[in-house]
Amino acid sequence: MAGFTDAVRRLWGRAPEAKASAAARLVALHSAGRPQWTPRDYRALAREGYQRNAVVYRAVRIVSEAAASLPWLLSEGGSEIEAHPLLDLLARPNARQSGGELMEAVYGHLMLAGNAYLEAVEAGGEVRELHALRPDRMRVVPGADGWPEAYEYDVGGRKIRFEQSGRQAPILHLTLFHPTDDHYGLSPLEAAQVALDVHNAASAWNKALLDNAARPSGALVYTAENGLLAREQYERLKAELEEQFAGARNAGRPLLLEGGLDWRAMGLAPKDMDFMEAKNGAAREIALAFGVPPMLLGIPGDNTYANYREANRTLWRQTVLPMASRVARGIAQWLAPGFGTLDLAHDLDAVHALAEDRESLWRRVSAADFLSDDEKRQAVGYGIREGG
């Protein structure tokens, strides 16, 4: 057994840990300590989606801004802590960003890439700053146990290696579930890529129609002689049509035809030209992938929700709060070595969209005579009173 341990130490540079997943070692053997590259083009998805598609842009902004606006709630043993260095750090994470701006970037990266990275900067043995790092620049370096032992951040050919072996891990890697990847998460935008392509193609088609006077082209038929134009006549006619009659600025301009030329419009049925419905269908698929009710994005044809307020409540309950809770738990566990084992959550009383739900909860709890006052406080998210 000692010989096997020495061989493993020579292979990996360290002895095997006492507790580790047996299956995770296969992941490590497969990667052999090399950086694992992101298996998709994040920049292309962000460019074609967030930067060039209004539906993706608005969906990401709605979710990220809503989640970043949630006030933090810190507690220990069920008792709320109103003042703490961790709350100060989250409120002012670095000199360039406020807490809301930092968290908006984290949620945005999580939705566009399926991955988000936070860097902890220590000074004097304490975490003093937090920074959001771009996911397309980060690489995972798996260790002997299959878990990341380091992260490599590459900017302009220069790499920075973050070792995860210290008391406080410098990098927090947040991911969305990916069924076929051991290290990286799956972006909602990648799942909606087909709908994104359809939506962008429909927009490009409509733009082309506008550039061509918003109607399908017709045909010029030469009826003189044998119906054939000379090469020079053909080229001249084509150039004149493109210069004087194509484009939005030439829409409606009358066409002057010489002898032997006849214009025959090649119209399409309105049903064949109805690309707007296909575009709206693709937009609904994109909204579905991001968990945003289409009504909130102004997409017609969606009658799932009775009103805007109900759709907004669904957005918070099914999309914003689950994602915010995932991130809060990850941050609390990541920063536990420096700040202690604390519970980090969000104050839902400050969410106006959930005011009716909270009021209903308080009404039901208040009417529960079989609960004590402290049990009622715990049921609505407050800790036991001191001495209770």
N, C-alpha and C positions, 0 to 999 in steps of 0.2 A: 504493500500500500504506500510505503514511503517513496518507492521508486516512481509510482504513478504520480504522486504529489509533486516530486521534483520535476518530472517531465512536463506536467501542466504549468509549473512555475516558469520553466525555461521557455515554454511555448507562449504564454500570455504575459510573462513578466511579474506574476504575483500568484500567491496560493489561492486555491478555490475557496470561496466563502462558505461558511457553514450552512447558510440558508439561501437557497437560490432555486429558481424554477428549472426543472430538468429540460423542459422544452425550449427555454430561452437560450440555452447553450447551443442548440442547433442553429438559431438565428445568428449567434456570434460566429460560429464556424462558417456559416454561409457568407457573412460579410467580412470576416477576417480582419476586423479593426479598421476597415477603410471607410471613408466618408460615404454616406448613402445619399445620392442626389435626389432631389425632388423629381418624382416620375411624371411631371407634366410641365408645360410652359406657363408658369404663373404670369409672366409679363404679357403674354398674348391674351390670356383670359382677362386680365385686368384692363388691357387696352381695348379689346373688342367688347368687353362687358361694361365695366364701370366707367370707362372714359368715353365710349361711343354709343352706349345704349342707355336711354333715359329710364327705362324700367328697372334695370339692374342698379343704376346709380341711385334712384330714389328708394328702392327696397333696402339697399345697404345703409343709406343715410337714415332711414326711418328706424331700423333696428339698432344701429350703432349709437345714434344720438339718444334714443330712448333708454337703452341699457346704461349708457354712460351718465345719464342724468340721475340715476338712482342714488340716494344718499346711503353711505355706508353705516352699518350697524355692527358694533363690536361688543361681544359678550364673553363672559367666562363663568362657567358653571351655572348658566341661566340668568346671570345678572348682567345688565347692560353697563358698559364702560363708556362714559361720555368723553373723557380726555385720555389720550394714549399716544405715544410716539408713532405707532403704526397708523393711526388716523391722520396724524400730521403728515406722515410720509405719503399717504395716498392722496391727501388734499394738495400737496405741493411736491410732486415726485422729482422734479428737476427744475433747473433755472429757466428752461425754455418752454415748458408745458405746464398747464394746470392739470389737476387730477382728471377732470372731464375730458380734456384733449387727449391725454395718454390713454384712457380707457376707450375712447372712441376709435383710436388707432388700433388698439388690441382687438376690439370687436370687428372692425373693418377687415383686418388681416385674417381673422378667423373665418369670416364669411367668404372672402375672395380666394383664400388659399387653403382653408381647412386647417391652417396652422397659425399660431401666434407665439411670439417670443418676447419675454421680458428679461432685461438685464438688471441685476442688482449690483450697485457700486458701493463698495465698503470703504470706510475711513475710520481708523481707530477701532477696528473690530466691530463696527456697527454699520448697518445698511443705511446710507444717507441719500441715495438717489435710485430711481427706477427709470429705465428707458425701454421703449418699444423698438424692436429690431425688425427689419424687413425680412419676411419669410423666404423670398427668393434668393437671398444672400447667405442663408444659414444652411449648414450641412450637419447631419447627425453622424457621430463616430461611435458605433456600438462597442461595448466592452466585452470581457470574457463571459459575463453573465447574461448577455443579450440586451442589457439596458444601456442607454447612452452613457459613455464615460467621459465624453467631451463633445463640444460643438465648435465648428469652424465657421467663422464669419468672413466672407470674401467680398472685398470692395475694391474694384479697379485692379485686380491682380494681387492685392495685398491681403494676407490672411491673418486673422486673430483667432487663437485657440483658447477656448474656455474650458478648463478642466472642471469636472463636476465632483471632485474628490474632497473639497474642503468642508469645513463646518457648515458654511452657507454656500449652497450651490449657486453659482453666478447666473445661471440661465434657467428660466421657467419655460417649458415647452407645453403649450396648450394645443390640443388637437380635437377635431371632430372625428367620430367613428369612421374608420375605413376598413371594409371587410377583407381587403387583399393586401394591405400594407402593414408591416410591423412597426414602423416608426413615424409615418406621416399620416395626417388626417385627410379626409375627403371634403373638398369644397362643394357647397351647394351650387356654385356657378359651373363646376365641372359636370355635375349631374344634369344641369339644365343647358348644356352646351348645344344640343341639337335645336332646342327651342330658341336659344340665343342666335344661332345661325339663321334660322327661319325668319326671326324678327328683323335682324339686320338686313337680310336679303330682300324682305318685303319693303323695308324703308328705302333701300337702294333702287328697287324697281319703281316705287312711286316717285322718287327723285328723278329717275330717268324719264318717266312719263311727263313730269313737269318740264324737264329740259327739252322735250319734244312736243311742246304745245299741249301737253296733257291729253293727247289722243294717239291712238295707234297710227302708224304711218300708212300711206296709201301706195298706189303704184301708178307710174307714168307709162302709158302704153303708146308705142309708136305705130301708128296705123298706115303710114304712107309706104309706098313701094312694097318691099318684102317684109317690113316690120323690123328691120335691123338697122341700128345706128352705127355709123363709122366710129372707130376708136376715139378719134379726137372729139367728135360730137358727144359721145358718152361721158368722157372725162370732164368736158366743159359743163355739161348739164348737171353732173353729180356735184361738182364744185359750187355751182351757183345755188343749188338746193341747200347744201350744207351752210353756205355763207349767208344767204338771204332769207331762208324760210325755216331753218331749224333753230331751236332754242326758245326760251320763254319770252325774250324780247321781240321775237318775230311772230308770236302767237296771233292768229287771225289775219295775217297779211295775205292779201289776195295773190293768187298764183297766175302769172302771165305765161300762156302757152303759145308756142309757135305752131305753124301748120303741121299737121300730122301727129301732134301730141294730144293725148286724152288722159285726164286724171280720173282714176277710179279708187274711191276710198275703200280701204280694207278694214271695216269696222268689226269690233268684237262685241258679243252680247254682254250686257251689264253683269250677268252672272260670271262670265269668264274674266271680267276685269275686276272682280271684287276681291282684291288682295287684302283689304282692310280686315275682313273677318279672319283670314289666316293669320294676320299680324296680331290681332287681339287674342286669338287662341294661343299663339306662342307666348304672348305677354302673360297670360294666365298661368301657363306652365312655369315661367320664370318666377312669378310671384309665389306659386306653390312650392317651388324648391327653396325659396328663402323664408317661407312661413309667413308671408305678408298677405292678408286678405286683398284680393284684387280691387275691391271697392275703395280701399285707402289709396290706391295708385291711380284711380280715375279710369280703370279699364271697364268698358261697357260690357253688358251681357252677363254680369254676375249678380244673381239674386239670392245668394246663399244666406245673407244676413239681412235681418229686418231693417236695420238702420246703421248709420255710421258709428254710433256709440257702441253697438253690439260688436261690430267688426273690430273696433279699437280695443275692446275688452278681450276679444279673442287673440289679437296680436300680442297683448301683454301676457296673457295666461299661457299660451301655447308656444310662443317664440322668445319674447324678451326675457321673462323671468327664468325659464330653464337655462338659457345661455348665461345670464348674469349669475345664477347660482353656481353653475359649473366653474366659471372664472373665479368667483369669490372663494370657493372651497380650494381651488388650486393655489391661489395666492396665499391663503392662510396656512396651508400645509407647507408651501415652499419657504415662507418666511418664519416658520415656527422656531428654527434654531436661534434666531436673534430676538424674537419677540415673545416666545412662549407659545404654549398650546392654547390658542384662542379661537373662538367661533366668529367668523367673518361672514356677514350676510348683508341684506339691504333692508332699509326701512320702507315697508310697503304702505305705511300710512301716508307717505308723501306722494303716492301715485294717484293722481286725480281720476284716472280711468278706472281704478279699482275702488273708488270711494263707496260705491253702492254695495260691493261685495263685503267690504270691511264693516260697513254699517249693519248689514244683515248678520254678520258674524257676531258683532257686539250685542245685537238685540237677542240673538239666540242664547248666547252665553249668559247675559244678564238675567234671562228668564229661567235659567237652570238652577233651581233652588237646591239641588242635591250636590252642587259644587261649592267649595269654600271660596273665600275671596282670593286666596293665593292660587288656587287651581284655576279660577277664572282669569287671573292675570297671566298665568302660563298658557292658557288656551288661546289668548289673543296675542301672544308673542312677547309678553313682559315677564320679567323675573319676579321671584318671590321678594316681598318687601323685607327690608332689614328687620330681623327679629321675628319674622313671620313663621 
